[in-house]
Amino acid sequence: MPLYEYELCEGDCKVCGGHFTLRRPLDAKELTQCPACKKPVRKVWSTFNSPKTLSISDAKKAGFTVLKRVNKGEYERQ
């Protein structure tokens, strides 16, 4: 299940601090209110967690096709 970050649209909350993170299923209905104070919230864009940065050789070993841009709209295998 992915993590989603939310913030209050207005004001502050002593319980959530105006910003909170929830683990929710992909098919869950969109959250519109803070579960603690019931004030309106909006979803915040956040980063994702990656275990490590993949190199080109790691990608090739994992079975991905690695392409290099040659010209506008033209790519070749690396």
PDB file of N, CA, C and O in Angstrom:
ATOM      1  N   MET A   1       0.840  -1.185   0.000  1.00  0.00           N
ATOM      2  CA  MET A   1       0.000   0.000   0.000  1.00  0.00           C
ATOM      3  C   MET A   1       0.883   1.245   0.000  1.00  0.00           C
ATOM      4  O   MET A   1       1.834   1.329   0.778  1.00  0.00           O
ATOM      5  N   PRO A   2       0.583   2.198  -0.852  1.00  0.00           N
ATOM      6  CA  PRO A   2       1.390   3.419  -0.910  1.00  0.00           C
ATOM      7  C   PRO A   2       1.108   4.360   0.257  1.00  0.00           C
ATOM      8  O   PRO A   2       0.060   4.302   0.900  1.00  0.00           O
ATOM      9  N   LEU A   3       2.079   5.222   0.501  1.00  0.00           N
ATOM     10  CA  LEU A   3       1.930   6.271   1.506  1.00  0.00           C
ATOM     11  C   LEU A   3       1.493   7.552   0.814  1.00  0.00           C
ATOM     12  O   LEU A   3       1.997   7.893  -0.256  1.00  0.00           O
ATOM     13  N   TYR A   4       0.560   8.252   1.426  1.00  0.00           N
ATOM     14  CA  TYR A   4       0.090   9.527   0.895  1.00  0.00           C
ATOM     15  C   TYR A   4       0.283  10.597   1.961  1.00  0.00           C
ATOM     16  O   TYR A   4       0.005  10.370   3.138  1.00  0.00           O
ATOM     17  N   GLU A   5       0.762  11.766   1.541  1.00  0.00           N
ATOM     18  CA  GLU A   5       0.932  12.895   2.444  1.00  0.00           C
ATOM     19  C   GLU A   5      -0.197  13.883   2.218  1.00  0.00           C
ATOM     20  O   GLU A   5      -0.603  14.137   1.084  1.00  0.00           O
ATOM     21  N   TYR A   6      -0.694  14.431   3.307  1.00  0.00           N
ATOM     22  CA  TYR A   6      -1.784  15.402   3.257  1.00  0.00           C
ATOM     23  C   TYR A   6      -1.427  16.611   4.112  1.00  0.00           C
ATOM     24  O   TYR A   6      -0.626  16.520   5.042  1.00  0.00           O
ATOM     25  N   GLU A   7      -2.040  17.746   3.777  1.00  0.00           N
ATOM     26  CA  GLU A   7      -1.913  18.944   4.595  1.00  0.00           C
ATOM     27  C   GLU A   7      -3.269  19.614   4.680  1.00  0.00           C
ATOM     28  O   GLU A   7      -4.109  19.468   3.792  1.00  0.00           O
ATOM     29  N   LEU A   8      -3.469  20.349   5.759  1.00  0.00           N
ATOM     30  CA  LEU A   8      -4.726  21.074   5.921  1.00  0.00           C
ATOM     31  C   LEU A   8      -4.807  22.194   4.898  1.00  0.00           C
ATOM     32  O   LEU A   8      -3.800  22.832   4.591  1.00  0.00           O
ATOM     33  N   CYS A   9      -5.998  22.433   4.369  1.00  0.00           N
ATOM     34  CA  CYS A   9      -6.195  23.535   3.423  1.00  0.00           C
ATOM     35  C   CYS A   9      -6.076  24.875   4.133  1.00  0.00           C
ATOM     36  O   CYS A   9      -5.549  25.836   3.571  1.00  0.00           O
ATOM     37  N   GLU A  10      -6.563  24.941   5.358  1.00  0.00           N
ATOM     38  CA  GLU A  10      -6.510  26.175   6.149  1.00  0.00           C
ATOM     39  C   GLU A  10      -6.328  25.838   7.614  1.00  0.00           C
ATOM     40  O   GLU A  10      -6.747  24.776   8.073  1.00  0.00           O
ATOM     41  N   GLY A  11      -5.707  26.740   8.339  1.00  0.00           N
ATOM     42  CA  GLY A  11      -5.609  26.601   9.777  1.00  0.00           C
ATOM     43  C   GLY A  11      -4.578  25.581  10.222  1.00  0.00           C
ATOM     44  O   GLY A  11      -3.689  25.189   9.465  1.00  0.00           O
ATOM     45  N   ASP A  12      -4.723  25.158  11.485  1.00  0.00           N
ATOM     46  CA  ASP A  12      -3.783  24.243  12.093  1.00  0.00           C
ATOM     47  C   ASP A  12      -4.543  23.267  12.977  1.00  0.00           C
ATOM     48  O   ASP A  12      -5.690  23.522  13.346  1.00  0.00           O
ATOM     49  N   CYS A  13      -3.925  22.175  13.311  1.00  0.00           N
ATOM     50  CA  CYS A  13      -4.539  21.160  14.152  1.00  0.00           C
ATOM     51  C   CYS A  13      -3.514  20.727  15.194  1.00  0.00           C
ATOM     52  O   CYS A  13      -2.372  20.426  14.846  1.00  0.00           O
ATOM     53  N   LYS A  14      -3.896  20.693  16.438  1.00  0.00           N
ATOM     54  CA  LYS A  14      -2.964  20.287  17.495  1.00  0.00           C
ATOM     55  C   LYS A  14      -2.647  18.796  17.414  1.00  0.00           C
ATOM     56  O   LYS A  14      -1.588  18.363  17.867  1.00  0.00           O
ATOM     57  N   VAL A  15      -3.545  18.018  16.848  1.00  0.00           N
ATOM     58  CA  VAL A  15      -3.338  16.571  16.771  1.00  0.00           C
ATOM     59  C   VAL A  15      -2.423  16.212  15.601  1.00  0.00           C
ATOM     60  O   VAL A  15      -1.422  15.521  15.796  1.00  0.00           O
ATOM     61  N   CYS A  16      -2.745  16.665  14.398  1.00  0.00           N
ATOM     62  CA  CYS A  16      -1.972  16.278  13.207  1.00  0.00           C
ATOM     63  C   CYS A  16      -0.870  17.281  12.879  1.00  0.00           C
ATOM     64  O   CYS A  16       0.019  16.964  12.088  1.00  0.00           O
ATOM     65  N   GLY A  17      -0.899  18.471  13.457  1.00  0.00           N
ATOM     66  CA  GLY A  17       0.110  19.482  13.176  1.00  0.00           C
ATOM     67  C   GLY A  17      -0.040  20.129  11.809  1.00  0.00           C
ATOM     68  O   GLY A  17       0.852  20.851  11.362  1.00  0.00           O
ATOM     69  N   GLY A  18      -1.173  19.873  11.136  1.00  0.00           N
ATOM     70  CA  GLY A  18      -1.415  20.470   9.828  1.00  0.00           C
ATOM     71  C   GLY A  18      -0.844  19.665   8.676  1.00  0.00           C
ATOM     72  O   GLY A  18      -1.027  20.038   7.517  1.00  0.00           O
ATOM     73  N   HIS A  19      -0.152  18.561   8.971  1.00  0.00           N
ATOM     74  CA  HIS A  19       0.474  17.729   7.938  1.00  0.00           C
ATOM     75  C   HIS A  19       0.568  16.314   8.474  1.00  0.00           C
ATOM     76  O   HIS A  19       1.006  16.107   9.606  1.00  0.00           O
ATOM     77  N   PHE A  20       0.157  15.323   7.663  1.00  0.00           N
ATOM     78  CA  PHE A  20       0.222  13.938   8.117  1.00  0.00           C
ATOM     79  C   PHE A  20       0.371  12.990   6.943  1.00  0.00           C
ATOM     80  O   PHE A  20       0.101  13.359   5.801  1.00  0.00           O
ATOM     81  N   THR A  21       0.797  11.784   7.220  1.00  0.00           N
ATOM     82  CA  THR A  21       1.022  10.749   6.211  1.00  0.00           C
ATOM     83  C   THR A  21       0.174   9.536   6.561  1.00  0.00           C
ATOM     84  O   THR A  21       0.122   9.115   7.716  1.00  0.00           O
ATOM     85  N   LEU A  22      -0.490   8.977   5.552  1.00  0.00           N
ATOM     86  CA  LEU A  22      -1.322   7.788   5.754  1.00  0.00           C
ATOM     87  C   LEU A  22      -0.976   6.724   4.723  1.00  0.00           C
ATOM     88  O   LEU A  22      -0.661   7.038   3.575  1.00  0.00           O
ATOM     89  N   ARG A  23      -1.037   5.475   5.136  1.00  0.00           N
ATOM     90  CA  ARG A  23      -0.910   4.349   4.218  1.00  0.00           C
ATOM     91  C   ARG A  23      -2.318   3.980   3.804  1.00  0.00           C
ATOM     92  O   ARG A  23      -3.147   3.623   4.641  1.00  0.00           O
ATOM     93  N   ARG A  24      -2.593   4.067   2.487  1.00  0.00           N
ATOM     94  CA  ARG A  24      -3.946   3.821   1.982  1.00  0.00           C
ATOM     95  C   ARG A  24      -3.904   2.940   0.739  1.00  0.00           C
ATOM     96  O   ARG A  24      -2.972   3.052  -0.057  1.00  0.00           O
ATOM     97  N   PRO A  25      -4.888   2.070   0.554  1.00  0.00           N
ATOM     98  CA  PRO A  25      -4.943   1.268  -0.671  1.00  0.00           C
ATOM     99  C   PRO A  25      -5.162   2.147  -1.899  1.00  0.00           C
ATOM    100  O   PRO A  25      -5.720   3.239  -1.800  1.00  0.00           O
ATOM    101  N   LEU A  26      -4.718   1.663  -3.054  1.00  0.00           N
ATOM    102  CA  LEU A  26      -4.872   2.424  -4.298  1.00  0.00           C
ATOM    103  C   LEU A  26      -6.327   2.688  -4.642  1.00  0.00           C
ATOM    104  O   LEU A  26      -6.651   3.735  -5.204  1.00  0.00           O
ATOM    105  N   ASP A  27      -7.208   1.751  -4.311  1.00  0.00           N
ATOM    106  CA  ASP A  27      -8.616   1.903  -4.663  1.00  0.00           C
ATOM    107  C   ASP A  27      -9.440   2.614  -3.587  1.00  0.00           C
ATOM    108  O   ASP A  27     -10.666   2.670  -3.691  1.00  0.00           O
ATOM    109  N   ALA A  28      -8.789   3.155  -2.559  1.00  0.00           N
ATOM    110  CA  ALA A  28      -9.510   3.869  -1.494  1.00  0.00           C
ATOM    111  C   ALA A  28     -10.070   5.185  -2.020  1.00  0.00           C
ATOM    112  O   ALA A  28      -9.476   5.831  -2.883  1.00  0.00           O
ATOM    113  N   LYS A  29     -11.220   5.567  -1.486  1.00  0.00           N
ATOM    114  CA  LYS A  29     -11.837   6.837  -1.845  1.00  0.00           C
ATOM    115  C   LYS A  29     -10.924   7.985  -1.407  1.00  0.00           C
ATOM    116  O   LYS A  29     -10.271   7.905  -0.366  1.00  0.00           O
ATOM    117  N   GLU A  30     -10.886   9.047  -2.206  1.00  0.00           N
ATOM    118  CA  GLU A  30     -10.014  10.180  -1.902  1.00  0.00           C
ATOM    119  C   GLU A  30     -10.339  10.775  -0.544  1.00  0.00           C
ATOM    120  O   GLU A  30     -11.504  10.978  -0.200  1.00  0.00           O
ATOM    121  N   LEU A  31      -9.294  11.050   0.223  1.00  0.00           N
ATOM    122  CA  LEU A  31      -9.474  11.633   1.556  1.00  0.00           C
ATOM    123  C   LEU A  31      -9.697  13.141   1.412  1.00  0.00           C
ATOM    124  O   LEU A  31      -8.917  13.826   0.750  1.00  0.00           O
ATOM    125  N   THR A  32     -10.754  13.649   2.027  1.00  0.00           N
ATOM    126  CA  THR A  32     -11.067  15.079   1.922  1.00  0.00           C
ATOM    127  C   THR A  32     -11.038  15.782   3.269  1.00  0.00           C
ATOM    128  O   THR A  32     -11.048  17.011   3.324  1.00  0.00           O
ATOM    129  N   GLN A  33     -11.002  15.012   4.368  1.00  0.00           N
ATOM    130  CA  GLN A  33     -10.995  15.597   5.713  1.00  0.00           C
ATOM    131  C   GLN A  33      -9.929  14.931   6.568  1.00  0.00           C
ATOM    132  O   GLN A  33      -9.644  13.744   6.412  1.00  0.00           O
ATOM    133  N   CYS A  34      -9.343  15.705   7.471  1.00  0.00           N
ATOM    134  CA  CYS A  34      -8.392  15.175   8.442  1.00  0.00           C
ATOM    135  C   CYS A  34      -9.134  14.196   9.356  1.00  0.00           C
ATOM    136  O   CYS A  34     -10.197  14.537   9.874  1.00  0.00           O
ATOM    137  N   PRO A  35      -8.605  13.000   9.564  1.00  0.00           N
ATOM    138  CA  PRO A  35      -9.280  12.044  10.437  1.00  0.00           C
ATOM    139  C   PRO A  35      -9.388  12.526  11.887  1.00  0.00           C
ATOM    140  O   PRO A  35     -10.280  12.095  12.619  1.00  0.00           O
ATOM    141  N   ALA A  36      -8.477  13.423  12.306  1.00  0.00           N
ATOM    142  CA  ALA A  36      -8.480  13.898  13.689  1.00  0.00           C
ATOM    143  C   ALA A  36      -9.399  15.093  13.908  1.00  0.00           C
ATOM    144  O   ALA A  36     -10.229  15.076  14.817  1.00  0.00           O
ATOM    145  N   CYS A  37      -9.261  16.137  13.082  1.00  0.00           N
ATOM    146  CA  CYS A  37      -9.994  17.380  13.337  1.00  0.00           C
ATOM    147  C   CYS A  37     -11.138  17.632  12.356  1.00  0.00           C
ATOM    148  O   CYS A  37     -11.920  18.563  12.546  1.00  0.00           O
ATOM    149  N   LYS A  38     -11.241  16.810  11.309  1.00  0.00           N
ATOM    150  CA  LYS A  38     -12.307  16.905  10.295  1.00  0.00           C
ATOM    151  C   LYS A  38     -12.225  18.158   9.423  1.00  0.00           C
ATOM    152  O   LYS A  38     -13.189  18.491   8.734  1.00  0.00           O
ATOM    153  N   LYS A  39     -11.085  18.859   9.443  1.00  0.00           N
ATOM    154  CA  LYS A  39     -10.905  20.021   8.564  1.00  0.00           C
ATOM    155  C   LYS A  39     -10.540  19.539   7.163  1.00  0.00           C
ATOM    156  O   LYS A  39      -9.997  18.444   7.021  1.00  0.00           O
ATOM    157  N   PRO A  40     -10.826  20.332   6.115  1.00  0.00           N
ATOM    158  CA  PRO A  40     -10.507  19.936   4.735  1.00  0.00           C
ATOM    159  C   PRO A  40      -8.995  19.777   4.526  1.00  0.00           C
ATOM    160  O   PRO A  40      -8.199  20.565   5.038  1.00  0.00           O
ATOM    161  N   VAL A  41      -8.618  18.748   3.769  1.00  0.00           N
ATOM    162  CA  VAL A  41      -7.214  18.495   3.461  1.00  0.00           C
ATOM    163  C   VAL A  41      -7.022  18.356   1.955  1.00  0.00           C
ATOM    164  O   VAL A  41      -7.975  18.127   1.209  1.00  0.00           O
ATOM    165  N   ARG A  42      -5.769  18.498   1.523  1.00  0.00           N
ATOM    166  CA  ARG A  42      -5.396  18.241   0.129  1.00  0.00           C
ATOM    167  C   ARG A  42      -4.168  17.341   0.131  1.00  0.00           C
ATOM    168  O   ARG A  42      -3.353  17.363   1.053  1.00  0.00           O
ATOM    169  N   LYS A  43      -4.061  16.541  -0.941  1.00  0.00           N
ATOM    170  CA  LYS A  43      -2.919  15.643  -1.084  1.00  0.00           C
ATOM    171  C   LYS A  43      -1.709  16.459  -1.503  1.00  0.00           C
ATOM    172  O   LYS A  43      -1.819  17.371  -2.322  1.00  0.00           O
ATOM    173  N   VAL A  44      -0.554  16.129  -0.939  1.00  0.00           N
ATOM    174  CA  VAL A  44       0.695  16.826  -1.214  1.00  0.00           C
ATOM    175  C   VAL A  44       1.579  15.926  -2.060  1.00  0.00           C
ATOM    176  O   VAL A  44       1.673  14.727  -1.796  1.00  0.00           O
ATOM    177  N   TRP A  45       2.230  16.489  -3.076  1.00  0.00           N
ATOM    178  CA  TRP A  45       3.189  15.721  -3.865  1.00  0.00           C
ATOM    179  C   TRP A  45       4.383  15.417  -2.989  1.00  0.00           C
ATOM    180  O   TRP A  45       4.891  16.299  -2.297  1.00  0.00           O
ATOM    181  N   SER A  46       4.831  14.181  -3.014  1.00  0.00           N
ATOM    182  CA  SER A  46       5.970  13.808  -2.196  1.00  0.00           C
ATOM    183  C   SER A  46       6.924  12.932  -2.985  1.00  0.00           C
ATOM    184  O   SER A  46       6.610  12.490  -4.090  1.00  0.00           O
ATOM    185  N   THR A  47       8.081  12.686  -2.413  1.00  0.00           N
ATOM    186  CA  THR A  47       9.067  11.834  -3.058  1.00  0.00           C
ATOM    187  C   THR A  47       8.751  10.377  -2.779  1.00  0.00           C
ATOM    188  O   THR A  47       7.923  10.066  -1.922  1.00  0.00           O
ATOM    189  N   PHE A  48       9.392   9.508  -3.484  1.00  0.00           N
ATOM    190  CA  PHE A  48       9.212   8.093  -3.227  1.00  0.00           C
ATOM    191  C   PHE A  48      10.524   7.512  -2.728  1.00  0.00           C
ATOM    192  O   PHE A  48      11.592   8.086  -2.937  1.00  0.00           O
ATOM    193  N   ASN A  49      10.431   6.378  -2.075  1.00  0.00           N
ATOM    194  CA  ASN A  49      11.598   5.745  -1.499  1.00  0.00           C
ATOM    195  C   ASN A  49      12.122   4.683  -2.454  1.00  0.00           C
ATOM    196  O   ASN A  49      11.402   3.756  -2.822  1.00  0.00           O
ATOM    197  N   SER A  50      13.354   4.822  -2.842  1.00  0.00           N
ATOM    198  CA  SER A  50      13.994   3.842  -3.704  1.00  0.00           C
ATOM    199  C   SER A  50      15.138   3.215  -2.922  1.00  0.00           C
ATOM    200  O   SER A  50      15.898   3.933  -2.274  1.00  0.00           O
ATOM    201  N   PRO A  51      15.278   1.905  -2.966  1.00  0.00           N
ATOM    202  CA  PRO A  51      16.326   1.268  -2.174  1.00  0.00           C
ATOM    203  C   PRO A  51      17.733   1.707  -2.563  1.00  0.00           C
ATOM    204  O   PRO A  51      18.602   1.812  -1.697  1.00  0.00           O
ATOM    205  N   LYS A  52      17.975   1.961  -3.831  1.00  0.00           N
ATOM    206  CA  LYS A  52      19.269   2.468  -4.271  1.00  0.00           C
ATOM    207  C   LYS A  52      19.124   3.057  -5.660  1.00  0.00           C
ATOM    208  O   LYS A  52      18.118   2.844  -6.337  1.00  0.00           O
ATOM    209  N   THR A  53      20.121   3.787  -6.071  1.00  0.00           N
ATOM    210  CA  THR A  53      20.133   4.338  -7.418  1.00  0.00           C
ATOM    211  C   THR A  53      20.663   3.265  -8.365  1.00  0.00           C
ATOM    212  O   THR A  53      21.712   2.672  -8.114  1.00  0.00           O
ATOM    213  N   LEU A  54      19.944   3.021  -9.440  1.00  0.00           N
ATOM    214  CA  LEU A  54      20.354   1.997 -10.395  1.00  0.00           C
ATOM    215  C   LEU A  54      21.279   2.586 -11.452  1.00  0.00           C
ATOM    216  O   LEU A  54      21.040   3.677 -11.969  1.00  0.00           O
ATOM    217  N   SER A  55      22.327   1.854 -11.759  1.00  0.00           N
ATOM    218  CA  SER A  55      23.227   2.257 -12.838  1.00  0.00           C
ATOM    219  C   SER A  55      22.753   1.600 -14.132  1.00  0.00           C
ATOM    220  O   SER A  55      21.840   0.775 -14.121  1.00  0.00           O
ATOM    221  N   ILE A  56      23.374   1.967 -15.233  1.00  0.00           N
ATOM    222  CA  ILE A  56      23.021   1.377 -16.522  1.00  0.00           C
ATOM    223  C   ILE A  56      23.291  -0.124 -16.503  1.00  0.00           C
ATOM    224  O   ILE A  56      22.493  -0.907 -17.018  1.00  0.00           O
ATOM    225  N   SER A  57      24.425  -0.528 -15.903  1.00  0.00           N
ATOM    226  CA  SER A  57      24.737  -1.960 -15.857  1.00  0.00           C
ATOM    227  C   SER A  57      23.737  -2.712 -14.982  1.00  0.00           C
ATOM    228  O   SER A  57      23.385  -3.851 -15.292  1.00  0.00           O
ATOM    229  N   ASP A  58      23.266  -2.082 -13.874  1.00  0.00           N
ATOM    230  CA  ASP A  58      22.241  -2.710 -13.025  1.00  0.00           C
ATOM    231  C   ASP A  58      20.946  -2.903 -13.813  1.00  0.00           C
ATOM    232  O   ASP A  58      20.294  -3.942 -13.706  1.00  0.00           O
ATOM    233  N   ALA A  59      20.583  -1.901 -14.598  1.00  0.00           N
ATOM    234  CA  ALA A  59      19.349  -1.985 -15.383  1.00  0.00           C
ATOM    235  C   ALA A  59      19.454  -3.094 -16.424  1.00  0.00           C
ATOM    236  O   ALA A  59      18.498  -3.843 -16.626  1.00  0.00           O
ATOM    237  N   LYS A  60      20.606  -3.208 -17.089  1.00  0.00           N
ATOM    238  CA  LYS A  60      20.807  -4.261 -18.083  1.00  0.00           C
ATOM    239  C   LYS A  60      20.751  -5.638 -17.432  1.00  0.00           C
ATOM    240  O   LYS A  60      20.146  -6.556 -17.986  1.00  0.00           O
ATOM    241  N   LYS A  61      21.376  -5.797 -16.257  1.00  0.00           N
ATOM    242  CA  LYS A  61      21.359  -7.076 -15.539  1.00  0.00           C
ATOM    243  C   LYS A  61      19.936  -7.455 -15.131  1.00  0.00           C
ATOM    244  O   LYS A  61      19.598  -8.637 -15.064  1.00  0.00           O
ATOM    245  N   ALA A  62      19.102  -6.444 -14.858  1.00  0.00           N
ATOM    246  CA  ALA A  62      17.718  -6.699 -14.450  1.00  0.00           C
ATOM    247  C   ALA A  62      16.817  -6.996 -15.643  1.00  0.00           C
ATOM    248  O   ALA A  62      15.636  -7.298 -15.467  1.00  0.00           O
ATOM    249  N   GLY A  63      17.368  -6.914 -16.864  1.00  0.00           N
ATOM    250  CA  GLY A  63      16.600  -7.259 -18.050  1.00  0.00           C
ATOM    251  C   GLY A  63      15.970  -6.091 -18.788  1.00  0.00           C
ATOM    252  O   GLY A  63      15.201  -6.299 -19.726  1.00  0.00           O
ATOM    253  N   PHE A  64      16.281  -4.866 -18.381  1.00  0.00           N
ATOM    254  CA  PHE A  64      15.738  -3.695 -19.053  1.00  0.00           C
ATOM    255  C   PHE A  64      16.554  -3.373 -20.296  1.00  0.00           C
ATOM    256  O   PHE A  64      17.755  -3.637 -20.333  1.00  0.00           O
ATOM    257  N   THR A  65      15.918  -2.810 -21.308  1.00  0.00           N
ATOM    258  CA  THR A  65      16.609  -2.312 -22.484  1.00  0.00           C
ATOM    259  C   THR A  65      16.953  -0.859 -22.225  1.00  0.00           C
ATOM    260  O   THR A  65      16.071  -0.038 -21.970  1.00  0.00           O
ATOM    261  N   VAL A  66      18.233  -0.546 -22.290  1.00  0.00           N
ATOM    262  CA  VAL A  66      18.698   0.814 -22.017  1.00  0.00           C
ATOM    263  C   VAL A  66      18.922   1.510 -23.352  1.00  0.00           C
ATOM    264  O   VAL A  66      19.654   1.007 -24.205  1.00  0.00           O
ATOM    265  N   LEU A  67      18.292   2.665 -23.532  1.00  0.00           N
ATOM    266  CA  LEU A  67      18.390   3.433 -24.765  1.00  0.00           C
ATOM    267  C   LEU A  67      19.113   4.745 -24.521  1.00  0.00           C
ATOM    268  O   LEU A  67      19.022   5.331 -23.442  1.00  0.00           O
ATOM    269  N   LYS A  68      19.834   5.197 -25.542  1.00  0.00           N
ATOM    270  CA  LYS A  68      20.522   6.488 -25.488  1.00  0.00           C
ATOM    271  C   LYS A  68      19.957   7.358 -26.595  1.00  0.00           C
ATOM    272  O   LYS A  68      19.787   6.894 -27.723  1.00  0.00           O
ATOM    273  N   ARG A  69      19.666   8.601 -26.291  1.00  0.00           N
ATOM    274  CA  ARG A  69      19.126   9.517 -27.291  1.00  0.00           C
ATOM    275  C   ARG A  69      20.231   9.944 -28.245  1.00  0.00           C
ATOM    276  O   ARG A  69      21.281  10.424 -27.818  1.00  0.00           O
ATOM    277  N   VAL A  70      19.989   9.766 -29.541  1.00  0.00           N
ATOM    278  CA  VAL A  70      20.964  10.129 -30.574  1.00  0.00           C
ATOM    279  C   VAL A  70      20.601  11.493 -31.154  1.00  0.00           C
ATOM    280  O   VAL A  70      21.424  12.409 -31.156  1.00  0.00           O
ATOM    281  N   ASN A  71      19.385  11.625 -31.639  1.00  0.00           N
ATOM    282  CA  ASN A  71      18.847  12.874 -32.186  1.00  0.00           C
ATOM    283  C   ASN A  71      17.429  13.022 -31.665  1.00  0.00           C
ATOM    284  O   ASN A  71      16.930  12.178 -30.921  1.00  0.00           O
ATOM    285  N   LYS A  72      16.798  14.098 -32.065  1.00  0.00           N
ATOM    286  CA  LYS A  72      15.426  14.314 -31.663  1.00  0.00           C
ATOM    287  C   LYS A  72      14.559  13.168 -32.208  1.00  0.00           C
ATOM    288  O   LYS A  72      14.418  13.016 -33.421  1.00  0.00           O
ATOM    289  N   GLY A  73      13.990  12.378 -31.319  1.00  0.00           N
ATOM    290  CA  GLY A  73      13.136  11.286 -31.700  1.00  0.00           C
ATOM    291  C   GLY A  73      13.861  10.020 -32.107  1.00  0.00           C
ATOM    292  O   GLY A  73      13.219   9.047 -32.502  1.00  0.00           O
ATOM    293  N   GLU A  74      15.192  10.009 -32.021  1.00  0.00           N
ATOM    294  CA  GLU A  74      15.968   8.826 -32.396  1.00  0.00           C
ATOM    295  C   GLU A  74      16.758   8.315 -31.203  1.00  0.00           C
ATOM    296  O   GLU A  74      17.426   9.080 -30.506  1.00  0.00           O
ATOM    297  N   TYR A  75      16.670   7.000 -30.979  1.00  0.00           N
ATOM    298  CA  TYR A  75      17.369   6.378 -29.864  1.00  0.00           C
ATOM    299  C   TYR A  75      18.090   5.136 -30.349  1.00  0.00           C
ATOM    300  O   TYR A  75      17.685   4.529 -31.340  1.00  0.00           O
ATOM    301  N   GLU A  76      19.147   4.754 -29.667  1.00  0.00           N
ATOM    302  CA  GLU A  76      19.837   3.512 -29.973  1.00  0.00           C
ATOM    303  C   GLU A  76      20.117   2.770 -28.668  1.00  0.00           C
ATOM    304  O   GLU A  76      20.213   3.365 -27.595  1.00  0.00           O
ATOM    305  N   ARG A  77      20.244   1.444 -28.800  1.00  0.00           N
ATOM    306  CA  ARG A  77      20.542   0.630 -27.624  1.00  0.00           C
ATOM    307  C   ARG A  77      21.945   0.941 -27.128  1.00  0.00           C
ATOM    308  O   ARG A  77      22.840   1.256 -27.912  1.00  0.00           O
ATOM    309  N   GLN A  78      22.122   0.851 -25.829  1.00  0.00           N
ATOM    310  CA  GLN A  78      23.455   1.039 -25.228  1.00  0.00           C
ATOM    311  C   GLN A  78      24.044  -0.308 -24.931  1.00  0.00           C
ATOM    312  O   GLN A  78      25.161  -0.394 -24.422  1.00  0.00           O
TER     313      GLN A  78
END
